[in-house]
Amino acid sequence: MPDQALSGVKVLDFSHYISGPYCTKLLADFGADVIKVERPGGGDPARKIGPFPGDVPHPEKSGMFLFLNTNKRSTTVNLDTDAGKQIVRQLLKDVDVVVESFRPGTMARFGLDYESVRAVKPEIVYASVSNFGQTGPYRDFKGSEIILYAMGGEMYSSGLEDRYPLMMGPNICLFQGGAAATVGTLGALYAAKDQGLGQHVDISLMETQAGTIDRRMATVLAYHYCGEVQRRTTQSVLGYPMGVYPCADGYFELVGGFVRWPQIVKMLGSPLELRDSAWASMTAQRDPTMQERFDAIFLPWVLERTKKELWEVAEAAGVLSAPLNDMEDALADPYFNQRHLFAQIPHPDAGTFTYPGRPWIMRETPWEVRRPAPRLGEHNVEVLEPLGYTRQDLVQLRAQGVI
Amino acid sequence: MTKLPLEGIRVMDMTVVWAGPYGATLLADLGAEVIRVESVKTMAPLTRGFMAHPPQAMMAAMPPQAGGYPNRQVGDHSWNRSPNFNSHARNKLSMTVDLRTPKGKDVFNRLLKVSDVFIDNNVVETMEKLGITYDALRAVKEDIIMVRMPAYGDDGAYRHYRALGVHMADSLGHGLVRGYPDMDPSANPGEFTVDAAAGTHAAIAVLMALLYRKRTGKGQLIELPSAQTFTAYMAQPFLEYAFNGRKTTTLGNRDAYALQGCYPCRGDDRWLVLTIGTEQEWEAFCRALGNPAWTKQENFRDHLSRYRHHDELDRHITEWTRQQDHKDAMQLLQQAGVAAGAVLDARDASEDPHLNARNFYQEAFTVDTGTYRYARAPFMLSETPADVRRGPVMLGQDNEYVYKQVLGVSEAEYEELVGEGHIGTEFPPDMP
């Protein structure tokens, strides 16, 4: 087994659903030993979200769960019981990082909040992922993907002027939150390894939107700078062609306008009508009659070509562009496959499916699927025996509903 | 004495536009000395604004995100005032050097020798032209951690492809799973979440490589194509297809399981979003509205039935929200146990009591902007706070420090480098 970036790092993972598990998946996929602590009975609610093979729900066959929990081990511990808390306290002795994503206050109820854990393990890195953070007036608010985007992100200015604001695709904010949580957690881990310093990392998913580069930071700063609020705008101020256009087999997106006008003309094969440099002026690019004349040339041209052809022609002319691929297109793309954007992962219950794969390449310390996502409580014996519990103890704990 | 996590780590930052700079910013937030390596002779496109000397009239016509300079004035040093750049330029340093000359390359190598991390996200050929490859860097600094962030990868068919975040998202399917359900995708607004994904994952990869180097003494090359980091974000639609051959199409603002939507409120362009996933939340919602008669209708008797009659449900909800202030409605519903949120515009977000209680916007000063509030890092560390320690870095702001203190350049040599156009703080007046 090759050395991985986080080999030797031990993580106790109390997180569930998407954001927290995405953070611990990144740690696990790059070598950390992640022990996932699940609720006996149902386990992580992500086990219910699917998609399931053949649309038949099964707790060991949820695509999202299987994706988000590769390389982790699962143990079931009932945190409401004293024996369960005792198990966790024993496990804590040997870990570098705790990640949890309960509603604020829940870990304190279990006696496992940062203050309690720090008392027994001062150099612990303890990351709490929640919708709105551990403090502040919205601390106990409920969240969801659309709420996080509406409150933290730039939903307000996303969409058409005369219609309602529009969210992004499913779970985008939740994944971004998990990634941002990983940065904070690894930063703290570096301080722990470097200075022996433990600390609490408080990740508010709202802030992972409000503090991302996806416009919100820039629009709030612009408001601070000039007092104006970014609105939804339909008309591009940069000129034409701009945005998404229908083509022979679907849709194609590109950026033209006066800044990139020469590339657009080149892409279109330098037709005589467009060679006049007057086209590139800001005035011409904002003139509706000029735009109509341009569209009369441009629209038939795009409609005649497939998105794949357009991508090649546009790229050759230096035009920023892309086809609007569907999942079949993306999966069939030879280049994406060559780059291992996708990975075939076998699972004893679900079977072998294709999942999103290697997120980046580290030359010395590769991304790797060492084991598929765990079955619920699959590693109870493996994890608890080294703590001194005998097989008989485990049978008893199970009967008492502790594990 | 506690120090910031990455204090003592030096990062050479040659990043452009958004994705790369954001990754380096997160490292700066954690205490690394991130030095932007810039040039006064060439201007990286779409980074410190569209152009060095944008016409005031043109920028005044731009939406705030691009044209919202302080007081809406481009100013003499537009490159130090762009909201698109300044929103992510906190906590960094900037030096200038012309890398196209032998002397510039020498300065580059001297800085590299005393650096730990090199990060850039230029197109492949730009770096090749400058001779900046992993092997070249390693010959100067053996344990360097190098991060390359091309759009699609350093090799293969798409290696030269140019793209913004929205294009990479399109190629991975995002363009077809979002949008208004009753309109075709050509009505889709732009979105740039791939920049966030790539930048954030770049910071993760660097932290992992630093931990590995701490343990083994070895540096390494990290190749992090921006598009590739976004694949995970598309997991749900991707798995729908991989598992059951289903092509996800847009649901607008709806959810596949819960009741969900975006509803107009009292006032101009005010909106509320809400998600009702459980029976308990439905009951709480009805109670919060005062149990109006329509909630008792047969069409809304159970979750499945409510989901089937979502349009009708939305009409009833809209009748109610139209009478409500968006923030008051959020408070009312959240107190009742319903997941609801006001759609915050930039002003709402700036004034938001929750973000401000958590000290999310912090004041910082620069000579070319004055004092304003800036977003801090998207995480809070209890012992080593990732605060805004310094305002958005100005072009060449730290030339003196970098050349004289870090590289030990003499006064005479410094003046020579100024004369040769390596060191400066302004783009030439004739640069467009």
Chai-1 contact restraints between the chains, C-beta under 6 A:
chainA,res_idxA,chainB,res_idxB,connection_type,confidence,min_distance_angstrom,max_distance_angstrom,comment,restraint_id
A,A5,B,M208,contact,1.0,0.0,6.0,A-B,restraint_1
A,A5,B,Y212,contact,1.0,0.0,6.0,A-B,restraint_2
A,F30,B,M208,contact,1.0,0.0,6.0,A-B,restraint_3
A,P51,B,L239,contact,1.0,0.0,6.0,A-B,restraint_4
A,P51,B,E240,contact,1.0,0.0,6.0,A-B,restraint_5
A,P51,B,F243,contact,1.0,0.0,6.0,A-B,restraint_6
A,P51,B,N244,contact,1.0,0.0,6.0,A-B,restraint_7
A,P53,B,F243,contact,1.0,0.0,6.0,A-B,restraint_8
A,G63,B,L239,contact,1.0,0.0,6.0,A-B,restraint_9
A,G63,B,F243,contact,1.0,0.0,6.0,A-B,restraint_10
A,F67,B,A235,contact,1.0,0.0,6.0,A-B,restraint_11
A,G136,B,H354,contact,1.0,0.0,6.0,A-B,restraint_12
A,G136,B,A357,contact,1.0,0.0,6.0,A-B,restraint_13
A,G136,B,R358,contact,1.0,0.0,6.0,A-B,restraint_14
A,P137,B,P353,contact,1.0,0.0,6.0,A-B,restraint_15
A,P137,B,H354,contact,1.0,0.0,6.0,A-B,restraint_16
A,P137,B,A357,contact,1.0,0.0,6.0,A-B,restraint_17
A,Y138,B,H354,contact,1.0,0.0,6.0,A-B,restraint_18
A,F141,B,Q334,contact,1.0,0.0,6.0,A-B,restraint_19
A,K142,B,A339,contact,1.0,0.0,6.0,A-B,restraint_20
A,S144,B,T275,contact,1.0,0.0,6.0,A-B,restraint_21
A,S144,B,A339,contact,1.0,0.0,6.0,A-B,restraint_22
A,I146,B,Q260,contact,1.0,0.0,6.0,A-B,restraint_23
A,I146,B,V273,contact,1.0,0.0,6.0,A-B,restraint_24
A,I147,B,V273,contact,1.0,0.0,6.0,A-B,restraint_25
A,I147,B,A339,contact,1.0,0.0,6.0,A-B,restraint_26
A,I147,B,G341,contact,1.0,0.0,6.0,A-B,restraint_27
A,A150,B,V273,contact,1.0,0.0,6.0,A-B,restraint_28
A,A150,B,G341,contact,1.0,0.0,6.0,A-B,restraint_29
A,A150,B,V343,contact,1.0,0.0,6.0,A-B,restraint_30
A,M151,B,G341,contact,1.0,0.0,6.0,A-B,restraint_31
A,M151,B,L344,contact,1.0,0.0,6.0,A-B,restraint_32
A,M155,B,V343,contact,1.0,0.0,6.0,A-B,restraint_33
A,Y156,B,V343,contact,1.0,0.0,6.0,A-B,restraint_34
A,Y156,B,D345,contact,1.0,0.0,6.0,A-B,restraint_35
A,S158,B,P189,contact,1.0,0.0,6.0,A-B,restraint_36
A,G159,B,P189,contact,1.0,0.0,6.0,A-B,restraint_37
A,Y164,B,C262,contact,1.0,0.0,6.0,A-B,restraint_38
A,P165,B,C262,contact,1.0,0.0,6.0,A-B,restraint_39
A,P165,B,W271,contact,1.0,0.0,6.0,A-B,restraint_40
A,P165,B,V343,contact,1.0,0.0,6.0,A-B,restraint_41
A,M167,B,N253,contact,1.0,0.0,6.0,A-B,restraint_42
A,M168,B,R178,contact,1.0,0.0,6.0,A-B,restraint_43
A,M168,B,E191,contact,1.0,0.0,6.0,A-B,restraint_44
A,G169,B,H174,contact,1.0,0.0,6.0,A-B,restraint_45
A,G169,B,V177,contact,1.0,0.0,6.0,A-B,restraint_46
A,G169,B,R178,contact,1.0,0.0,6.0,A-B,restraint_47
A,P170,B,Q236,contact,1.0,0.0,6.0,A-B,restraint_48
A,N171,B,Q236,contact,1.0,0.0,6.0,A-B,restraint_49
A,I172,B,T193,contact,1.0,0.0,6.0,A-B,restraint_50
A,I172,B,Y233,contact,1.0,0.0,6.0,A-B,restraint_51
A,F175,B,A232,contact,1.0,0.0,6.0,A-B,restraint_52
A,F175,B,Y233,contact,1.0,0.0,6.0,A-B,restraint_53
A,Q176,B,A196,contact,1.0,0.0,6.0,A-B,restraint_54
A,A179,B,T200,contact,1.0,0.0,6.0,A-B,restraint_55
A,A180,B,T200,contact,1.0,0.0,6.0,A-B,restraint_56
A,A180,B,P378,contact,1.0,0.0,6.0,A-B,restraint_57
A,T182,B,I204,contact,1.0,0.0,6.0,A-B,restraint_58
A,V183,B,L26,contact,1.0,0.0,6.0,A-B,restraint_59
A,V183,B,A203,contact,1.0,0.0,6.0,A-B,restraint_60
A,V183,B,I204,contact,1.0,0.0,6.0,A-B,restraint_61
A,G184,B,F379,contact,1.0,0.0,6.0,A-B,restraint_62
A,L186,B,L207,contact,1.0,0.0,6.0,A-B,restraint_63
A,G187,B,P5,contact,1.0,0.0,6.0,A-B,restraint_64
A,G187,B,L30,contact,1.0,0.0,6.0,A-B,restraint_65
A,A188,B,L381,contact,1.0,0.0,6.0,A-B,restraint_66
A,Y190,B,P5,contact,1.0,0.0,6.0,A-B,restraint_67
A,A191,B,P5,contact,1.0,0.0,6.0,A-B,restraint_68
A,A191,B,T384,contact,1.0,0.0,6.0,A-B,restraint_69
A,K193,B,K214,contact,1.0,0.0,6.0,A-B,restraint_70
A,L197,B,E383,contact,1.0,0.0,6.0,A-B,restraint_71
A,Q199,B,L381,contact,1.0,0.0,6.0,A-B,restraint_72
A,Q199,B,S382,contact,1.0,0.0,6.0,A-B,restraint_73
A,Q199,B,E383,contact,1.0,0.0,6.0,A-B,restraint_74
A,H200,B,S382,contact,1.0,0.0,6.0,A-B,restraint_75
A,V201,B,F379,contact,1.0,0.0,6.0,A-B,restraint_76
A,V201,B,L381,contact,1.0,0.0,6.0,A-B,restraint_77
A,D202,B,M380,contact,1.0,0.0,6.0,A-B,restraint_78
A,I203,B,F379,contact,1.0,0.0,6.0,A-B,restraint_79
A,E207,B,P378,contact,1.0,0.0,6.0,A-B,restraint_80
A,T208,B,P378,contact,1.0,0.0,6.0,A-B,restraint_81
A,G211,B,A375,contact,1.0,0.0,6.0,A-B,restraint_82
A,G211,B,P378,contact,1.0,0.0,6.0,A-B,restraint_83
A,T212,B,A196,contact,1.0,0.0,6.0,A-B,restraint_84
A,I213,B,W18,contact,1.0,0.0,6.0,A-B,restraint_85
A,I213,B,Y22,contact,1.0,0.0,6.0,A-B,restraint_86
A,I213,B,H88,contact,1.0,0.0,6.0,A-B,restraint_87
A,I213,B,D195,contact,1.0,0.0,6.0,A-B,restraint_88
A,I213,B,A196,contact,1.0,0.0,6.0,A-B,restraint_89
A,I213,B,G199,contact,1.0,0.0,6.0,A-B,restraint_90
A,D214,B,F192,contact,1.0,0.0,6.0,A-B,restraint_91
A,D214,B,T193,contact,1.0,0.0,6.0,A-B,restraint_92
A,D214,B,A196,contact,1.0,0.0,6.0,A-B,restraint_93
A,M217,B,S87,contact,1.0,0.0,6.0,A-B,restraint_94
A,M217,B,A375,contact,1.0,0.0,6.0,A-B,restraint_95
A,A218,B,Q65,contact,1.0,0.0,6.0,A-B,restraint_96
A,A218,B,P83,contact,1.0,0.0,6.0,A-B,restraint_97
A,A218,B,N84,contact,1.0,0.0,6.0,A-B,restraint_98
A,A218,B,S87,contact,1.0,0.0,6.0,A-B,restraint_99
A,T219,B,Q65,contact,1.0,0.0,6.0,A-B,restraint_100
A,T219,B,A346,contact,1.0,0.0,6.0,A-B,restraint_101
A,V220,B,A346,contact,1.0,0.0,6.0,A-B,restraint_102
A,V220,B,A349,contact,1.0,0.0,6.0,A-B,restraint_103
A,V220,B,S350,contact,1.0,0.0,6.0,A-B,restraint_104
A,L221,B,P83,contact,1.0,0.0,6.0,A-B,restraint_105
A,L221,B,S87,contact,1.0,0.0,6.0,A-B,restraint_106
A,A222,B,P64,contact,1.0,0.0,6.0,A-B,restraint_107
A,A222,B,Q65,contact,1.0,0.0,6.0,A-B,restraint_108
A,A222,B,G68,contact,1.0,0.0,6.0,A-B,restraint_109
A,A222,B,P83,contact,1.0,0.0,6.0,A-B,restraint_110
A,Y223,B,A346,contact,1.0,0.0,6.0,A-B,restraint_111
A,Y223,B,R347,contact,1.0,0.0,6.0,A-B,restraint_112
A,Y223,B,S350,contact,1.0,0.0,6.0,A-B,restraint_113
A,H224,B,Y372,contact,1.0,0.0,6.0,A-B,restraint_114
A,H224,B,R373,contact,1.0,0.0,6.0,A-B,restraint_115
A,Y225,B,G68,contact,1.0,0.0,6.0,A-B,restraint_116
A,Y225,B,P70,contact,1.0,0.0,6.0,A-B,restraint_117
A,Y225,B,P83,contact,1.0,0.0,6.0,A-B,restraint_118
A,C226,B,G68,contact,1.0,0.0,6.0,A-B,restraint_119
A,C226,B,R72,contact,1.0,0.0,6.0,A-B,restraint_120
A,E228,B,P64,contact,1.0,0.0,6.0,A-B,restraint_121
A,E228,B,G68,contact,1.0,0.0,6.0,A-B,restraint_122
A,V229,B,D345,contact,1.0,0.0,6.0,A-B,restraint_123
A,V229,B,A346,contact,1.0,0.0,6.0,A-B,restraint_124
A,V229,B,R347,contact,1.0,0.0,6.0,A-B,restraint_125
A,Q230,B,P63,contact,1.0,0.0,6.0,A-B,restraint_126
A,Q230,B,P64,contact,1.0,0.0,6.0,A-B,restraint_127
A,Q230,B,Q65,contact,1.0,0.0,6.0,A-B,restraint_128
A,Q230,B,A346,contact,1.0,0.0,6.0,A-B,restraint_129
A,T233,B,P63,contact,1.0,0.0,6.0,A-B,restraint_130
A,V237,B,A61,contact,1.0,0.0,6.0,A-B,restraint_131
A,V237,B,M62,contact,1.0,0.0,6.0,A-B,restraint_132
A,V244,B,P185,contact,1.0,0.0,6.0,A-B,restraint_133
A,V244,B,S186,contact,1.0,0.0,6.0,A-B,restraint_134
A,V244,B,N188,contact,1.0,0.0,6.0,A-B,restraint_135
A,Y251,B,P185,contact,1.0,0.0,6.0,A-B,restraint_136
A,E253,B,D170,contact,1.0,0.0,6.0,A-B,restraint_137
A,M282,B,M58,contact,1.0,0.0,6.0,A-B,restraint_138
A,E315,B,Y161,contact,1.0,0.0,6.0,A-B,restraint_139
A,L320,B,R162,contact,1.0,0.0,6.0,A-B,restraint_140
A,L320,B,A163,contact,1.0,0.0,6.0,A-B,restraint_141
A,L320,B,L164,contact,1.0,0.0,6.0,A-B,restraint_142
A,A322,B,H167,contact,1.0,0.0,6.0,A-B,restraint_143
A,A322,B,D170,contact,1.0,0.0,6.0,A-B,restraint_144
A,A322,B,S171,contact,1.0,0.0,6.0,A-B,restraint_145
A,L324,B,D170,contact,1.0,0.0,6.0,A-B,restraint_146
A,L324,B,G175,contact,1.0,0.0,6.0,A-B,restraint_147
A,L324,B,L176,contact,1.0,0.0,6.0,A-B,restraint_148
A,L324,B,P185,contact,1.0,0.0,6.0,A-B,restraint_149
A,N325,B,S171,contact,1.0,0.0,6.0,A-B,restraint_150
A,N325,B,G173,contact,1.0,0.0,6.0,A-B,restraint_151
A,D326,B,G173,contact,1.0,0.0,6.0,A-B,restraint_152
A,D326,B,L176,contact,1.0,0.0,6.0,A-B,restraint_153
A,D326,B,K247,contact,1.0,0.0,6.0,A-B,restraint_154
A,M327,B,G173,contact,1.0,0.0,6.0,A-B,restraint_155
A,M327,B,P237,contact,1.0,0.0,6.0,A-B,restraint_156
A,M327,B,F238,contact,1.0,0.0,6.0,A-B,restraint_157
A,M327,B,Y241,contact,1.0,0.0,6.0,A-B,restraint_158
A,A330,B,L172,contact,1.0,0.0,6.0,A-B,restraint_159
A,A330,B,G173,contact,1.0,0.0,6.0,A-B,restraint_160
A,Y335,B,G156,contact,1.0,0.0,6.0,A-B,restraint_161
A,Y335,B,A157,contact,1.0,0.0,6.0,A-B,restraint_162
A,Y335,B,Y158,contact,1.0,0.0,6.0,A-B,restraint_163
A,Q338,B,G156,contact,1.0,0.0,6.0,A-B,restraint_164
A,R339,B,G153,contact,1.0,0.0,6.0,A-B,restraint_165
A,L341,B,Q228,contact,1.0,0.0,6.0,A-B,restraint_166
A,L341,B,T231,contact,1.0,0.0,6.0,A-B,restraint_167
A,F353,B,A242,contact,1.0,0.0,6.0,A-B,restraint_168
A,F353,B,F243,contact,1.0,0.0,6.0,A-B,restraint_169
A,T354,B,A242,contact,1.0,0.0,6.0,A-B,restraint_170
A,P356,B,T231,contact,1.0,0.0,6.0,A-B,restraint_171
A,P356,B,A232,contact,1.0,0.0,6.0,A-B,restraint_172
A,P356,B,A235,contact,1.0,0.0,6.0,A-B,restraint_173
A,P356,B,F238,contact,1.0,0.0,6.0,A-B,restraint_174
A,P359,B,H201,contact,1.0,0.0,6.0,A-B,restraint_175
A,P359,B,T229,contact,1.0,0.0,6.0,A-B,restraint_176
A,W360,B,A205,contact,1.0,0.0,6.0,A-B,restraint_177
A,W360,B,L224,contact,1.0,0.0,6.0,A-B,restraint_178
A,I361,B,E223,contact,1.0,0.0,6.0,A-B,restraint_179
A,M362,B,Q220,contact,1.0,0.0,6.0,A-B,restraint_180
A,M362,B,I222,contact,1.0,0.0,6.0,A-B,restraint_181
A,R363,B,Q220,contact,1.0,0.0,6.0,A-B,restraint_182
A,R363,B,L221,contact,1.0,0.0,6.0,A-B,restraint_183
A,E364,B,K218,contact,1.0,0.0,6.0,A-B,restraint_184
A,E364,B,Q220,contact,1.0,0.0,6.0,A-B,restraint_185
A,T365,B,Y212,contact,1.0,0.0,6.0,A-B,restraint_186
